[in-house]
């Protein structure tokens, strides 16, 4: 059980004495941690440490004695809790992709390449060698961007760029090869 800090301990803590700082920490940390955990913070232990970093940095300007110390510590804890809530509100909510719930009507570029009647090798013909390689590794072999980058000896950004250019070339080629419906009637 932590000892309630006295004015002497508070004075020693203001001077930076480790024993006094430890006693203040041991007195306040359990209740601050419980407060932050009770408020549903993601990482209450880390926020508790942030509270004490702020608290110990402001000890020299703190007024009100031990009562002022406790009040200030909880006001900092409350501010950290509000910051945590705001941070979580700004983060997007991640959801698992469920292919059965996907209501899109058009297929992706990868599906178009793989599902083409003329076959993958025919589609890749005429593409630059590196475009062919990146499509084969990413789409046909189903490797990640990082795995493809490692195999090709280039950066992940270069893989993304090559894949995008290759798919655009294929898409443009396929759009030009399509025959409009009104020409098929003749």
Buried (B, 14 or more C-beta within 10 A) or exposed (E): EBEEBEEEBBEBBBEEEEEBBEBBBEBBBEBBBEBBBEBEBEEBEEBBBBBBEBBBEEBEEBEEEBEEBBEBBBEBBBBBBEEBBEEEEEEEEEEEEEEEEEEEEEEEBBEBBBEEEEEBEEBBEEBEEBBBBBBBBBBEEEBEBEBBBEBBEBEBEBBBEBBEBBBEBBEEEBEEEEEEEEEEEE
